C-alpha cells in the first residue's frame, strides 16, 4: 500500500498543475484578444471564466448616451439596432 502513495500524490499534483496551466493559457489568450466583454472564445476560456467567477454586467451600457463609451459587445448591438 505504501508504494501507491507516491503514485497517487503525483497523479493529484499533475492534475493540479494541468488545471493551473489551462487557466493561465486561457487568461493569456483572452487578455491578448481583449475579449472579456464578448462571449468566451472557446471551451477553455468558458471554463476558466466559470471557475474564476468572471461575469460581465452590461446594465450600465444601456444608459450610455454615446455608444463609444459602451463595451464592444453593446456598441455592436447599438449600431445594428438590436437590444441586449
N, CA, C and O atoms as a CHARMM CRD file, in Angstrom:
* protein
*
  336
    1    1 UNK  N      0.81000  -1.19600   0.00000 PROA 1      0.00000
    2    1 UNK  CA     0.00000   0.00000   0.00000 PROA 1      0.00000
    3    1 UNK  C      0.85700   1.26400   0.00000 PROA 1      0.00000
    4    1 UNK  O      0.47500   2.26600  -0.60600 PROA 1      0.00000
    5    2 UNK  N      2.00000   1.23100   0.66600 PROA 2      0.00000
    6    2 UNK  CA     2.84200   2.42700   0.73900 PROA 2      0.00000
    7    2 UNK  C      3.48500   2.75000  -0.59900 PROA 2      0.00000
    8    2 UNK  O      3.91000   3.88400  -0.81700 PROA 2      0.00000
    9    3 UNK  N      3.56700   1.77900  -1.49900 PROA 3      0.00000
   10    3 UNK  CA     4.13200   2.03300  -2.81900 PROA 3      0.00000
   11    3 UNK  C      3.20700   2.84800  -3.71400 PROA 3      0.00000
   12    3 UNK  O      3.66000   3.48100  -4.66700 PROA 3      0.00000
   13    4 UNK  N      1.91700   2.83400  -3.41100 PROA 4      0.00000
   14    4 UNK  CA     0.93800   3.57100  -4.22100 PROA 4      0.00000
   15    4 UNK  C      0.80000   5.02800  -3.81500 PROA 4      0.00000
   16    4 UNK  O      0.29600   5.83500  -4.59500 PROA 4      0.00000
   17    5 UNK  N      1.23100   5.38100  -2.62900 PROA 5      0.00000
   18    5 UNK  CA     1.08100   6.75500  -2.13100 PROA 5      0.00000
   19    5 UNK  C      1.81700   7.75900  -3.01800 PROA 5      0.00000
   20    5 UNK  O      1.22000   8.77600  -3.36900 PROA 5      0.00000
   21    6 UNK  N      3.07400   7.53700  -3.40100 PROA 6      0.00000
   22    6 UNK  CA     3.73400   8.49700  -4.29700 PROA 6      0.00000
   23    6 UNK  C      3.06500   8.57500  -5.66900 PROA 6      0.00000
   24    6 UNK  O      3.01300   9.64700  -6.27300 PROA 6      0.00000
   25    7 UNK  N      2.56200   7.46600  -6.15500 PROA 7      0.00000
   26    7 UNK  CA     1.89500   7.45500  -7.46300 PROA 7      0.00000
   27    7 UNK  C      0.61700   8.29300  -7.40300 PROA 7      0.00000
   28    7 UNK  O      0.35100   9.09600  -8.29800 PROA 7      0.00000
   29    8 UNK  N     -0.15800   8.10300  -6.35800 PROA 8      0.00000
   30    8 UNK  CA    -1.39900   8.87800  -6.20600 PROA 8      0.00000
   31    8 UNK  C     -1.08000  10.35500  -5.99500 PROA 8      0.00000
   32    8 UNK  O     -1.75900  11.22200  -6.54600 PROA 8      0.00000
   33    9 UNK  N     -0.05100  10.64400  -5.20100 PROA 9      0.00000
   34    9 UNK  CA     0.34600  12.04000  -4.97500 PROA 9      0.00000
   35    9 UNK  C      0.79000  12.70200  -6.27300 PROA 9      0.00000
   36    9 UNK  O      0.43300  13.85100  -6.53100 PROA 9      0.00000
   37   10 UNK  N      1.56200  11.99700  -7.09000 PROA 10     0.00000
   38   10 UNK  CA     1.98700  12.55300  -8.38100 PROA 10     0.00000
   39   10 UNK  C      0.80000  12.75800  -9.31900 PROA 10     0.00000
   40   10 UNK  O      0.74900  13.74000 -10.05900 PROA 10     0.00000
   41   11 UNK  N     -0.14400  11.83600  -9.28400 PROA 11     0.00000
   42   11 UNK  CA    -1.33300  11.95900 -10.11700 PROA 11     0.00000
   43   11 UNK  C     -2.14700  13.19500  -9.72600 PROA 11     0.00000
   44   11 UNK  O     -2.58400  13.94900 -10.59500 PROA 11     0.00000
   45   12 UNK  N     -2.34700  13.40100  -8.44100 PROA 12     0.00000
   46   12 UNK  CA    -3.09100  14.57200  -7.96400 PROA 12     0.00000
   47   12 UNK  C     -2.32500  15.85200  -8.27200 PROA 12     0.00000
   48   12 UNK  O     -2.92100  16.83500  -8.71100 PROA 12     0.00000
   49   13 UNK  N     -1.02700  15.85400  -8.05200 PROA 13     0.00000
   50   13 UNK  CA    -0.19900  17.02300  -8.34600 PROA 13     0.00000
   51   13 UNK  C     -0.21600  17.34000  -9.84200 PROA 13     0.00000
   52   13 UNK  O     -0.27700  18.50600 -10.23200 PROA 13     0.00000
   53   14 UNK  N     -0.16200  16.31900 -10.66300 PROA 14     0.00000
   54   14 UNK  CA    -0.23100  16.53600 -12.11100 PROA 14     0.00000
   55   14 UNK  C     -1.56200  17.13600 -12.53800 PROA 14     0.00000
   56   14 UNK  O     -1.60700  17.98200 -13.43200 PROA 14     0.00000
   57   15 UNK  N     -2.64400  16.70400 -11.90400 PROA 15     0.00000
   58   15 UNK  CA    -3.95100  17.28800 -12.20300 PROA 15     0.00000
   59   15 UNK  C     -4.02800  18.74800 -11.81400 PROA 15     0.00000
   60   15 UNK  O     -4.57700  19.56100 -12.55800 PROA 15     0.00000
   61   16 UNK  N     -3.48600  19.09100 -10.66000 PROA 16     0.00000
   62   16 UNK  CA    -3.49000  20.48500 -10.20800 PROA 16     0.00000
   63   16 UNK  C     -2.64500  21.35600 -11.12800 PROA 16     0.00000
   64   16 UNK  O     -3.05700  22.45500 -11.50200 PROA 16     0.00000
   65   17 UNK  N     -1.47200  20.87000 -11.48800 PROA 17     0.00000
   66   17 UNK  CA    -0.59400  21.63500 -12.39600 PROA 17     0.00000
   67   17 UNK  C     -1.25100  21.77200 -13.77400 PROA 17     0.00000
   68   17 UNK  O     -1.16700  22.82900 -14.39900 PROA 17     0.00000
   69   18 UNK  N     -1.89600  20.71600 -14.24200 PROA 18     0.00000
   70   18 UNK  CA    -2.56600  20.77200 -15.53800 PROA 18     0.00000
   71   18 UNK  C     -3.70600  21.77800 -15.55400 PROA 18     0.00000
   72   18 UNK  O     -3.84300  22.53700 -16.51400 PROA 18     0.00000
   73   19 UNK  N     -4.52100  21.79500 -14.51200 PROA 19     0.00000
   74   19 UNK  CA    -5.61500  22.76600 -14.43000 PROA 19     0.00000
   75   19 UNK  C     -5.05300  24.17600 -14.34400 PROA 19     0.00000
   76   19 UNK  O     -5.57200  25.08900 -14.98500 PROA 19     0.00000
   77   20 UNK  N     -4.00500  24.36200 -13.56700 PROA 20     0.00000
   78   20 UNK  CA    -3.37200  25.68700 -13.47500 PROA 20     0.00000
   79   20 UNK  C     -2.83400  26.14700 -14.81700 PROA 20     0.00000
   80   20 UNK  O     -2.96300  27.32000 -15.16500 PROA 20     0.00000
   81   21 UNK  N     -2.23500  25.24300 -15.57300 PROA 21     0.00000
   82   21 UNK  CA    -1.69900  25.60700 -16.89000 PROA 21     0.00000
   83   21 UNK  C     -2.81700  26.00300 -17.84500 PROA 21     0.00000
   84   21 UNK  O     -2.66700  26.95600 -18.61000 PROA 21     0.00000
   85   22 UNK  N     -3.92900  25.28800 -17.81100 PROA 22     0.00000
   86   22 UNK  CA    -5.06400  25.63000 -18.67900 PROA 22     0.00000
   87   22 UNK  C     -5.61300  27.00000 -18.30500 PROA 22     0.00000
   88   22 UNK  O     -5.94700  27.79100 -19.18800 PROA 22     0.00000
   89   23 UNK  N     -5.71000  27.29300 -17.01900 PROA 23     0.00000
   90   23 UNK  CA    -6.20600  28.60400 -16.57800 PROA 23     0.00000
   91   23 UNK  C     -5.26800  29.71200 -17.03800 PROA 23     0.00000
   92   23 UNK  O     -5.72400  30.73700 -17.54500 PROA 23     0.00000
   93   24 UNK  N     -3.98000  29.52100 -16.87000 PROA 24     0.00000
   94   24 UNK  CA    -3.00600  30.54000 -17.28300 PROA 24     0.00000
   95   24 UNK  C     -3.06100  30.76200 -18.79200 PROA 24     0.00000
   96   24 UNK  O     -3.02800  31.90600 -19.24600 PROA 24     0.00000
   97   25 UNK  N     -3.14500  29.69500 -19.56800 PROA 25     0.00000
   98   25 UNK  CA    -3.21400  29.84700 -21.02500 PROA 25     0.00000
   99   25 UNK  C     -4.50300  30.53300 -21.46700 PROA 25     0.00000
  100   25 UNK  O     -4.48500  31.36200 -22.37700 PROA 25     0.00000
  101   26 UNK  N     -5.61500  30.19200 -20.83000 PROA 26     0.00000
  102   26 UNK  CA    -6.88600  30.82500 -21.19000 PROA 26     0.00000
  103   26 UNK  C     -6.88100  32.30900 -20.83800 PROA 26     0.00000
  104   26 UNK  O     -7.37400  33.12800 -21.61300 PROA 26     0.00000
  105   27 UNK  N     -6.33100  32.66100 -19.68700 PROA 27     0.00000
  106   27 UNK  CA    -6.24100  34.07800 -19.31000 PROA 27     0.00000
  107   27 UNK  C     -5.34600  34.82200 -20.28800 PROA 27     0.00000
  108   27 UNK  O     -5.67500  35.93100 -20.71100 PROA 27     0.00000
  109   28 UNK  N     -4.22500  34.22800 -20.64700 PROA 28     0.00000
  110   28 UNK  CA    -3.31400  34.85800 -21.60500 PROA 28     0.00000
  111   28 UNK  C     -4.00000  35.05900 -22.95700 PROA 28     0.00000
  112   28 UNK  O     -3.85200  36.11200 -23.57600 PROA 28     0.00000
  113   29 UNK  N     -4.74500  34.05800 -23.41500 PROA 29     0.00000
  114   29 UNK  CA    -5.43200  34.13600 -24.69600 PROA 29     0.00000
  115   29 UNK  C     -6.49400  35.23500 -24.68000 PROA 29     0.00000
  116   29 UNK  O     -6.59700  36.00500 -25.63400 PROA 29     0.00000
  117   30 UNK  N     -7.27800  35.31400 -23.61400 PROA 30     0.00000
  118   30 UNK  CA    -8.32600  36.33900 -23.53600 PROA 30     0.00000
  119   30 UNK  C     -7.72700  37.72800 -23.38900 PROA 30     0.00000
  120   30 UNK  O     -8.23500  38.68500 -23.97300 PROA 30     0.00000
  121   31 UNK  N     -6.65400  37.85200 -22.61600 PROA 31     0.00000
  122   31 UNK  CA    -6.02600  39.15900 -22.43600 PROA 31     0.00000
  123   31 UNK  C     -5.44000  39.66400 -23.74800 PROA 31     0.00000
  124   31 UNK  O     -5.51600  40.85200 -24.05900 PROA 31     0.00000
  125   32 UNK  N     -4.86800  38.76500 -24.49800 PROA 32     0.00000
  126   32 UNK  CA    -4.27500  39.13100 -25.78400 PROA 32     0.00000
  127   32 UNK  C     -5.34400  39.52600 -26.79500 PROA 32     0.00000
  128   32 UNK  O     -5.14800  40.43200 -27.60600 PROA 32     0.00000
  129   33 UNK  N     -6.46100  38.84300 -26.73600 PROA 33     0.00000
  130   33 UNK  CA    -7.55100  39.09000 -27.67700 PROA 33     0.00000
  131   33 UNK  C     -8.42800  40.26200 -27.24500 PROA 33     0.00000
  132   33 UNK  O     -9.09600  40.87000 -28.08100 PROA 33     0.00000
  133   34 UNK  N     -8.43500  40.58700 -25.95500 PROA 34     0.00000
  134   34 UNK  CA    -9.28300  41.66100 -25.44200 PROA 34     0.00000
  135   34 UNK  C    -10.75200  41.30300 -25.54400 PROA 34     0.00000
  136   34 UNK  O    -11.57300  42.13900 -25.92200 PROA 34     0.00000
  137   35 UNK  N    -11.08800  40.06600 -25.20800 PROA 35     0.00000
  138   35 UNK  CA   -12.43600  39.57100 -25.45400 PROA 35     0.00000
  139   35 UNK  C    -13.24600  39.36200 -24.18500 PROA 35     0.00000
  140   35 UNK  O    -14.19900  38.58400 -24.19100 PROA 35     0.00000
  141   36 UNK  N    -12.89500  40.02900 -23.10800 PROA 36     0.00000
  142   36 UNK  CA   -13.57000  39.75200 -21.85000 PROA 36     0.00000
  143   36 UNK  C    -15.03800  40.17000 -21.86300 PROA 36     0.00000
  144   36 UNK  O    -15.85300  39.53100 -21.19700 PROA 36     0.00000
  145   37 UNK  N    -15.39800  41.21300 -22.59200 PROA 37     0.00000
  146   37 UNK  CA   -16.80300  41.63100 -22.60900 PROA 37     0.00000
  147   37 UNK  C    -17.60400  40.87700 -23.66100 PROA 37     0.00000
  148   37 UNK  O    -18.83000  40.98000 -23.67600 PROA 37     0.00000
  149   38 UNK  N    -16.95300  40.12800 -24.53600 PROA 38     0.00000
  150   38 UNK  CA   -17.66100  39.31000 -25.52300 PROA 38     0.00000
  151   38 UNK  C    -17.91800  37.92900 -24.94000 PROA 38     0.00000
  152   38 UNK  O    -17.58100  37.65100 -23.78900 PROA 38     0.00000
  153   39 UNK  N    -18.51700  37.07400 -25.75000 PROA 39     0.00000
  154   39 UNK  CA   -18.67400  35.68100 -25.33700 PROA 39     0.00000
  155   39 UNK  C    -17.30900  35.01900 -25.27300 PROA 39     0.00000
  156   39 UNK  O    -16.36100  35.45000 -25.93000 PROA 39     0.00000
  157   40 UNK  N    -17.22500  33.98400 -24.48600 PROA 40     0.00000
  158   40 UNK  CA   -15.95700  33.26100 -24.36500 PROA 40     0.00000
  159   40 UNK  C    -15.58800  32.66600 -25.72200 PROA 40     0.00000
  160   40 UNK  O    -16.43000  32.03700 -26.36400 PROA 40     0.00000
  161   41 UNK  N    -14.34100  32.85200 -26.17200 PROA 41     0.00000
  162   41 UNK  CA   -13.95500  32.37900 -27.49400 PROA 41     0.00000
  163   41 UNK  C    -13.83100  30.87100 -27.62200 PROA 41     0.00000
  164   41 UNK  O    -13.79500  30.35000 -28.73700 PROA 41     0.00000
  165   42 UNK  N    -13.76700  30.17000 -26.52300 PROA 42     0.00000
  166   42 UNK  CA   -13.61500  28.72400 -26.63200 PROA 42     0.00000
  167   42 UNK  C    -13.97500  28.01600 -25.34000 PROA 42     0.00000
  168   42 UNK  O    -14.40600  28.63000 -24.36400 PROA 42     0.00000
  169   43 UNK  N    -13.78800  26.71900 -25.36500 PROA 43     0.00000
  170   43 UNK  CA   -14.14100  25.89500 -24.22400 PROA 43     0.00000
  171   43 UNK  C    -13.25600  26.18600 -23.01200 PROA 43     0.00000
  172   43 UNK  O    -13.75500  26.26400 -21.88900 PROA 43     0.00000
  173   44 UNK  N    -11.95700  26.34600 -23.22600 PROA 44     0.00000
  174   44 UNK  CA   -11.05300  26.62800 -22.11100 PROA 44     0.00000
  175   44 UNK  C    -11.36100  27.98000 -21.48600 PROA 44     0.00000
  176   44 UNK  O    -11.37100  28.11600 -20.26300 PROA 44     0.00000
  177   45 UNK  N    -11.61300  28.97900 -22.32300 PROA 45     0.00000
  178   45 UNK  CA   -11.93100  30.31300 -21.80200 PROA 45     0.00000
  179   45 UNK  C    -13.24900  30.30400 -21.04600 PROA 45     0.00000
  180   45 UNK  O    -13.38000  30.95100 -20.00700 PROA 45     0.00000
  181   46 UNK  N    -14.21500  29.57900 -21.56200 PROA 46     0.00000
  182   46 UNK  CA   -15.50000  29.47700 -20.88500 PROA 46     0.00000
  183   46 UNK  C    -15.35700  28.78800 -19.53300 PROA 46     0.00000
  184   46 UNK  O    -15.92800  29.24200 -18.54100 PROA 46     0.00000
  185   47 UNK  N    -14.61200  27.71300 -19.49000 PROA 47     0.00000
  186   47 UNK  CA   -14.38300  27.00400 -18.23100 PROA 47     0.00000
  187   47 UNK  C    -13.59700  27.83500 -17.23600 PROA 47     0.00000
  188   47 UNK  O    -13.86700  27.79500 -16.03600 PROA 47     0.00000
  189   48 UNK  N    -12.62400  28.58900 -17.73000 PROA 48     0.00000
  190   48 UNK  CA   -11.83000  29.44700 -16.84700 PROA 48     0.00000
  191   48 UNK  C    -12.68800  30.55600 -16.26800 PROA 48     0.00000
  192   48 UNK  O    -12.59100  30.85400 -15.07700 PROA 48     0.00000
  193   49 UNK  N    -13.53100  31.17500 -17.09700 PROA 49     0.00000
  194   49 UNK  CA   -14.43100  32.20100 -16.57900 PROA 49     0.00000
  195   49 UNK  C    -15.35800  31.63200 -15.51500 PROA 49     0.00000
  196   49 UNK  O    -15.59400  32.26400 -14.48500 PROA 49     0.00000
  197   50 UNK  N    -15.88000  30.44600 -15.76600 PROA 50     0.00000
  198   50 UNK  CA   -16.78300  29.82200 -14.80400 PROA 50     0.00000
  199   50 UNK  C    -16.04000  29.48700 -13.50700 PROA 50     0.00000
  200   50 UNK  O    -16.57300  29.69200 -12.41600 PROA 50     0.00000
  201   51 UNK  N    -14.81700  28.97400 -13.62200 PROA 51     0.00000
  202   51 UNK  CA   -14.05900  28.58300 -12.44600 PROA 51     0.00000
  203   51 UNK  C    -13.64300  29.80100 -11.61900 PROA 51     0.00000
  204   51 UNK  O    -13.64100  29.74300 -10.38900 PROA 51     0.00000
  205   52 UNK  N    -13.29100  30.90600 -12.28800 PROA 52     0.00000
  206   52 UNK  CA   -12.85900  32.10800 -11.58100 PROA 52     0.00000
  207   52 UNK  C    -14.02400  33.00900 -11.19000 PROA 52     0.00000
  208   52 UNK  O    -13.83700  33.96600 -10.44000 PROA 52     0.00000
  209   53 UNK  N    -15.21600  32.71900 -11.68300 PROA 53     0.00000
  210   53 UNK  CA   -16.39000  33.51400 -11.33200 PROA 53     0.00000
  211   53 UNK  C    -16.46500  34.83900 -12.06200 PROA 53     0.00000
  212   53 UNK  O    -17.01400  35.80200 -11.52700 PROA 53     0.00000
  213   54 UNK  N    -15.92900  34.91500 -13.27000 PROA 54     0.00000
  214   54 UNK  CA   -15.94100  36.16000 -14.03700 PROA 54     0.00000
  215   54 UNK  C    -17.29300  36.31800 -14.72100 PROA 54     0.00000
  216   54 UNK  O    -17.71500  35.45500 -15.49000 PROA 54     0.00000
  217   55 UNK  N    -17.95400  37.40800 -14.44100 PROA 55     0.00000
  218   55 UNK  CA   -19.22100  37.74100 -15.07900 PROA 55     0.00000
  219   55 UNK  C    -19.13000  39.18100 -15.58100 PROA 55     0.00000
  220   55 UNK  O    -18.47300  40.01300 -14.95700 PROA 55     0.00000
  221   56 UNK  N    -19.77500  39.47500 -16.68600 PROA 56     0.00000
  222   56 UNK  CA   -19.78500  40.82400 -17.23700 PROA 56     0.00000
  223   56 UNK  C    -21.19500  41.36200 -17.11500 PROA 56     0.00000
  224   56 UNK  O    -22.14300  40.75200 -17.60800 PROA 56     0.00000
  225   57 UNK  N    -21.33600  42.50000 -16.46100 PROA 57     0.00000
  226   57 UNK  CA   -22.63300  43.13300 -16.26700 PROA 57     0.00000
  227   57 UNK  C    -22.78900  44.23600 -17.31200 PROA 57     0.00000
  228   57 UNK  O    -22.03900  45.21200 -17.31000 PROA 57     0.00000
  229   58 UNK  N    -23.76100  44.07400 -18.19900 PROA 58     0.00000
  230   58 UNK  CA   -23.97100  45.03600 -19.28200 PROA 58     0.00000
  231   58 UNK  C    -25.07100  46.04600 -18.97400 PROA 58     0.00000
  232   58 UNK  O    -25.47500  46.78300 -19.87400 PROA 58     0.00000
  233   59 UNK  N    -25.57000  46.11300 -17.74800 PROA 59     0.00000
  234   59 UNK  CA   -26.68400  47.01700 -17.45900 PROA 59     0.00000
  235   59 UNK  C    -26.28500  48.47800 -17.61900 PROA 59     0.00000
  236   59 UNK  O    -27.10700  49.29500 -18.03400 PROA 59     0.00000
  237   60 UNK  N    -25.04100  48.82300 -17.29800 PROA 60     0.00000
  238   60 UNK  CA   -24.61200  50.21900 -17.42500 PROA 60     0.00000
  239   60 UNK  C    -24.50900  50.64700 -18.88600 PROA 60     0.00000
  240   60 UNK  O    -24.63200  51.83400 -19.18700 PROA 60     0.00000
  241   61 UNK  N    -24.28800  49.71400 -19.78500 PROA 61     0.00000
  242   61 UNK  CA   -24.14900  50.05600 -21.19400 PROA 61     0.00000
  243   61 UNK  C    -25.46300  50.55600 -21.79300 PROA 61     0.00000
  244   61 UNK  O    -25.45200  51.29800 -22.77600 PROA 61     0.00000
  245   62 UNK  N    -26.58400  50.15900 -21.21400 PROA 62     0.00000
  246   62 UNK  CA   -27.87600  50.60500 -21.74200 PROA 62     0.00000
  247   62 UNK  C    -28.14900  52.06800 -21.42200 PROA 62     0.00000
  248   62 UNK  O    -28.98300  52.69500 -22.07500 PROA 62     0.00000
  249   63 UNK  N    -27.46300  52.62100 -20.43100 PROA 63     0.00000
  250   63 UNK  CA   -27.68100  54.00100 -20.03100 PROA 63     0.00000
  251   63 UNK  C    -26.66600  54.96100 -20.63200 PROA 63     0.00000
  252   63 UNK  O    -26.70900  56.15900 -20.35500 PROA 63     0.00000
  253   64 UNK  N    -25.77100  54.45900 -21.43500 PROA 64     0.00000
  254   64 UNK  CA   -24.75500  55.29900 -22.06900 PROA 64     0.00000
  255   64 UNK  C    -25.36900  55.97500 -23.28200 PROA 64     0.00000
  256   64 UNK  O    -25.92900  55.30900 -24.15200 PROA 64     0.00000
  257   65 UNK  N    -25.26700  57.29500 -23.34300 PROA 65     0.00000
  258   65 UNK  CA   -25.85200  58.01300 -24.47700 PROA 65     0.00000
  259   65 UNK  C    -24.93400  58.00800 -25.68900 PROA 65     0.00000
  260   65 UNK  O    -25.40900  58.04900 -26.82400 PROA 65     0.00000
  261   66 UNK  N    -23.62700  57.95800 -25.46400 PROA 66     0.00000
  262   66 UNK  CA   -22.67200  57.91800 -26.56300 PROA 66     0.00000
  263   66 UNK  C    -22.17500  56.48000 -26.70600 PROA 66     0.00000
  264   66 UNK  O    -21.54500  55.96500 -25.78300 PROA 66     0.00000
  265   67 UNK  N    -22.43900  55.82000 -27.82800 PROA 67     0.00000
  266   67 UNK  CA   -22.06000  54.41900 -27.98600 PROA 67     0.00000
  267   67 UNK  C    -20.55500  54.16100 -27.88600 PROA 67     0.00000
  268   67 UNK  O    -20.14400  53.02600 -27.64600 PROA 67     0.00000
  269   68 UNK  N    -19.72800  55.19200 -28.06500 PROA 68     0.00000
  270   68 UNK  CA   -18.28200  54.99000 -27.95000 PROA 68     0.00000
  271   68 UNK  C    -17.88100  54.60300 -26.53700 PROA 68     0.00000
  272   68 UNK  O    -16.83000  53.99000 -26.34600 PROA 68     0.00000
  273   69 UNK  N    -18.69200  54.94500 -25.54200 PROA 69     0.00000
  274   69 UNK  CA   -18.35300  54.65700 -24.15000 PROA 69     0.00000
  275   69 UNK  C    -18.91100  53.32100 -23.67100 PROA 69     0.00000
  276   69 UNK  O    -18.67100  52.92400 -22.53100 PROA 69     0.00000
  277   70 UNK  N    -19.64000  52.63400 -24.51600 PROA 70     0.00000
  278   70 UNK  CA   -20.16800  51.31200 -24.15900 PROA 70     0.00000
  279   70 UNK  C    -19.09800  50.25800 -24.42800 PROA 70     0.00000
  280   70 UNK  O    -18.11100  50.52100 -25.11500 PROA 70     0.00000
  281   71 UNK  N    -19.30300  49.08500 -23.88800 PROA 71     0.00000
  282   71 UNK  CA   -18.36200  47.99300 -24.14900 PROA 71     0.00000
  283   71 UNK  C    -18.51600  47.54800 -25.61100 PROA 71     0.00000
  284   71 UNK  O    -19.54000  47.85000 -26.22500 PROA 71     0.00000
  285   72 UNK  N    -17.54200  46.84900 -26.18300 PROA 72     0.00000
  286   72 UNK  CA   -17.61300  46.46900 -27.60000 PROA 72     0.00000
  287   72 UNK  C    -18.85400  45.66200 -27.96600 PROA 72     0.00000
  288   72 UNK  O    -19.39900  45.83500 -29.05600 PROA 72     0.00000
  289   73 UNK  N    -19.30300  44.79400 -27.08700 PROA 73     0.00000
  290   73 UNK  CA   -20.48900  43.98400 -27.38700 PROA 73     0.00000
  291   73 UNK  C    -21.71800  44.86100 -27.50300 PROA 73     0.00000
  292   73 UNK  O    -22.48600  44.72900 -28.45700 PROA 73     0.00000
  293   74 UNK  N    -21.91400  45.74900 -26.55100 PROA 74     0.00000
  294   74 UNK  CA   -23.08600  46.62300 -26.57700 PROA 74     0.00000
  295   74 UNK  C    -22.96600  47.67600 -27.67300 PROA 74     0.00000
  296   74 UNK  O    -23.97700  48.12500 -28.21300 PROA 74     0.00000
  297   75 UNK  N    -21.75300  48.07000 -28.00300 PROA 75     0.00000
  298   75 UNK  CA   -21.55800  49.03400 -29.08600 PROA 75     0.00000
  299   75 UNK  C    -22.00200  48.42500 -30.41400 PROA 75     0.00000
  300   75 UNK  O    -22.65300  49.09200 -31.21900 PROA 75     0.00000
  301   76 UNK  N    -21.64900  47.15700 -30.64300 PROA 76     0.00000
  302   76 UNK  CA   -22.09700  46.48700 -31.87200 PROA 76     0.00000
  303   76 UNK  C    -23.60700  46.34700 -31.89000 PROA 76     0.00000
  304   76 UNK  O    -24.23300  46.53300 -32.93400 PROA 76     0.00000
  305   77 UNK  N    -24.19700  46.02200 -30.75500 PROA 77     0.00000
  306   77 UNK  CA   -25.65900  45.89300 -30.68600 PROA 77     0.00000
  307   77 UNK  C    -26.32400  47.23700 -30.94800 PROA 77     0.00000
  308   77 UNK  O    -27.38200  47.29600 -31.57500 PROA 77     0.00000
  309   78 UNK  N    -25.70400  48.32500 -30.46800 PROA 78     0.00000
  310   78 UNK  CA   -26.27500  49.65400 -30.68900 PROA 78     0.00000
  311   78 UNK  C    -26.24200  50.03300 -32.17300 PROA 78     0.00000
  312   78 UNK  O    -27.21200  50.57800 -32.69800 PROA 78     0.00000
  313   79 UNK  N    -25.14400  49.74900 -32.83300 PROA 79     0.00000
  314   79 UNK  CA   -25.01400  50.12500 -34.23800 PROA 79     0.00000
  315   79 UNK  C    -25.88700  49.26300 -35.15500 PROA 79     0.00000
  316   79 UNK  O    -26.30900  49.73000 -36.21300 PROA 79     0.00000
  317   80 UNK  N    -26.16300  48.01800 -34.76900 PROA 80     0.00000
  318   80 UNK  CA   -27.00600  47.17300 -35.61800 PROA 80     0.00000
  319   80 UNK  C    -28.47600  47.32700 -35.28000 PROA 80     0.00000
  320   80 UNK  O    -29.33200  46.83800 -36.01700 PROA 80     0.00000
  321   81 UNK  N    -28.78700  47.99900 -34.17500 PROA 81     0.00000
  322   81 UNK  CA   -30.18000  48.25100 -33.82200 PROA 81     0.00000
  323   81 UNK  C    -30.79500  47.18100 -32.95900 PROA 81     0.00000
  324   81 UNK  O    -31.96000  47.31400 -32.58200 PROA 81     0.00000
  325   82 UNK  N    -30.08100  46.12900 -32.62400 PROA 82     0.00000
  326   82 UNK  CA   -30.66300  45.08600 -31.77100 PROA 82     0.00000
  327   82 UNK  C    -30.45400  45.44700 -30.30900 PROA 82     0.00000
  328   82 UNK  O    -29.55100  46.21900 -29.98500 PROA 82     0.00000
  329   83 UNK  N    -31.28200  44.89700 -29.42000 PROA 83     0.00000
  330   83 UNK  CA   -31.19800  45.16300 -27.98700 PROA 83     0.00000
  331   83 UNK  C    -30.64200  43.96700 -27.25100 PROA 83     0.00000
  332   83 UNK  O    -30.98200  42.82600 -27.56200 PROA 83     0.00000
  333   84 UNK  N    -29.79800  44.21700 -26.28800 PROA 84     0.00000
  334   84 UNK  CA   -29.26500  43.14700 -25.43800 PROA 84     0.00000
  335   84 UNK  C    -30.06900  43.06800 -24.19600 PROA 84     0.00000
  336   84 UNK  O    -29.79300  42.23200 -23.33500 PROA 84     0.00000
